[in-house]
Amino acid sequence: MERFEIIRRVYEEGKPFFYSPNALFSLEQRGWRLVQMFGKIREEVIAYGHKNVKALHESTMEITKEDFLTERGDCIIGIKANKACNDFSEELKIALKSGAKIKIILEVENEREEFYGFGSPALKLTDNKSIVIRKSDYIDERTAIILSDKAAKDLKRSLVEKLREEKMLRVIFEVVG
């Protein structure tokens, strides 16, 4: 079905919808639903490692805009981030709130880690300092991803070592379904 026909069909249903060049979403009773992807929905966050990165937390990982990291922050893998949850594009926020499956890519120099998680209609995405990825289904204003394949402790130690050297971290969120 052509893009125009898909959009026309959703419009004729009379429900509110959100259209971007990459996707079409409709607002259902339980929240946003991804109707059709036309391209990639992808967002990049830049952060930096810190000498105190431990990456030992068993159920979460966090990226923060804060410029410091204490010894207690065992879930934090990046500081000085250029984005927090509330800075995500509307397109990504709606995809996350539709419960979409998300591929998360972490890159530090030549080290790369890929894993998957999910959005949820219950996500708030309102925090202005942090992005939290969780293995659990717990949700607060900092949560961006739930039911993740990985937490901080599951990351390759070679990647964590680069983060301890205060290298740049690229975090890519890509909608895959």
C-alpha positions in Angstrom: 0.0 0.0 0.0 1.3 3.4 -0.9 2.2 5.9 1.8 -0.7 8.2 0.8 -3.2 5.4 1.0 -2.0 4.4 4.5 -2.3 8.0 5.7 -5.7 8.5 4.1 -7.0 5.3 5.7 -5.9 6.3 9.2 -7.3 9.8 8.7 -10.7 8.4 7.7 -10.8 6.4 10.9 -11.2 9.8 12.6 -8.6 9.0 15.3 -5.8 11.5 16.2 -2.5 10.6 14.4 1.1 11.7 14.2 2.9 11.6 10.9 6.6 12.1 10.3 8.6 11.3 7.2 9.7 8.1 8.9 6.5 6.8 10.5 2.8 7.0 11.1 1.2 6.6 14.5 -2.4 6.6 15.6 -3.7 7.4 19.0 -5.7 4.4 20.3 -7.5 4.0 23.6 -4.4 2.4 25.3 -1.9 4.9 23.7 0.1 5.4 20.5 0.2 2.6 18.0 2.8 2.4 15.3 0.8 2.0 12.1 3.6 2.0 9.5 7.3 2.8 9.3 8.5 4.6 6.1 12.1 4.9 7.1 14.4 4.6 10.1 13.6 6.3 13.4 16.9 6.7 14.9 18.3 9.0 17.6 21.9 9.5 18.8 23.0 10.6 22.3 26.6 11.7 23.0 28.1 11.3 26.4 31.5 10.7 28.0 33.0 8.1 30.2 34.5 8.9 33.6 37.3 7.3 35.7 34.6 6.2 38.2 32.5 4.2 35.7 32.0 0.7 37.2 29.1 -0.6 35.2 28.2 -3.2 37.8 24.5 -2.7 38.3 22.5 -5.8 37.6 19.2 -4.3 36.3 19.9 -0.8 34.9 22.3 1.4 33.0 22.1 5.2 33.0 23.4 8.1 30.9 23.3 11.5 32.6 23.8 15.2 31.7 25.5 15.6 35.1 29.2 16.4 34.8 30.4 14.2 37.7 30.2 10.6 38.9 30.6 9.4 42.4 31.9 5.9 43.5 28.2 4.9 44.3 27.0 5.4 40.7 27.4 1.8 39.6 24.8 2.0 36.9 26.0 5.1 35.2 28.0 4.5 32.0 28.1 8.1 30.6 28.1 11.7 31.9 27.9 15.1 30.2 25.2 13.7 27.9 23.8 16.0 25.2 20.3 14.7 25.8 18.0 13.4 28.5 14.6 11.7 28.1 12.7 15.0 27.6 15.1 16.0 24.8 14.2 13.0 22.6 12.5 13.9 19.3 8.7 13.7 19.3 9.0 10.9 16.7 11.1 8.8 19.1 9.0 9.6 22.1 5.8 8.5 20.3 7.5 5.3 19.0 8.7 4.5 22.6 5.2 5.2 24.0 3.7 2.9 21.3 5.7 0.0 22.9 8.1 -0.3 20.0 11.0 -2.7 20.0 14.2 -0.7 20.2 17.8 -1.6 19.2 20.3 0.2 21.5 23.9 0.5 20.1 26.7 1.7 22.4 30.0 2.8 20.6 33.2 3.8 22.2 36.1 4.1 19.7 36.4 0.6 18.1 34.2 -1.1 20.8 30.5 -1.7 20.0 27.7 -3.3 21.9 24.2 -4.0 20.6 21.1 -5.1 22.5 17.3 -4.7 22.5 14.6 -3.4 24.8 11.1 -2.0 24.6 9.1 1.1 25.0 5.8 1.2 26.8 2.6 3.3 26.8 3.3 4.1 30.5 6.6 5.8 29.8 6.8 9.4 31.0 10.0 10.6 29.2 10.0 13.8 31.2 13.3 13.8 33.0 15.7 16.6 32.0 18.9 15.0 33.3 19.0 11.3 32.7 18.1 8.3 30.4 17.7 5.0 32.1 17.6 1.6 30.4 16.1 -1.2 32.6 15.9 -5.0 32.5 12.8 -4.8 34.6 9.4 -3.2 33.7 9.7 -0.5 36.4 8.9 3.0 35.0 9.6 6.5 36.3 10.3 9.8 34.6 13.9 8.8 33.8 13.0 5.5 32.2 13.4 5.3 28.4 13.7 1.5 27.8 12.2 -1.4 29.7 12.8 -5.2 29.4 16.3 -4.6 28.1 18.5 -7.6 27.2 21.4 -5.9 29.1 22.2 -3.9 32.2 25.4 -2.1 33.1 27.0 -5.3 34.4 26.4 -7.2 31.1 28.5 -4.8 29.1 31.8 -6.0 27.6 34.6 -5.1 30.0 36.7 -3.8 27.1 34.0 -1.2 26.4 33.8 -0.3 30.1 37.6 0.2 30.2 37.4 2.7 27.4 34.7 4.5 29.4 37.0 4.7 32.4 39.5 6.4 30.1 36.8 9.2 29.7 36.3 8.4 26.0 33.3 9.6 24.0 30.2 7.3 24.1 27.7 7.2 21.3 24.3 5.8 22.3 22.0 5.1 19.4 18.3 4.3 19.8 16.8 2.7 16.7 13.2 1.6 16.3 13.0 -1.9 14.8 9.4 -2.9 15.3 
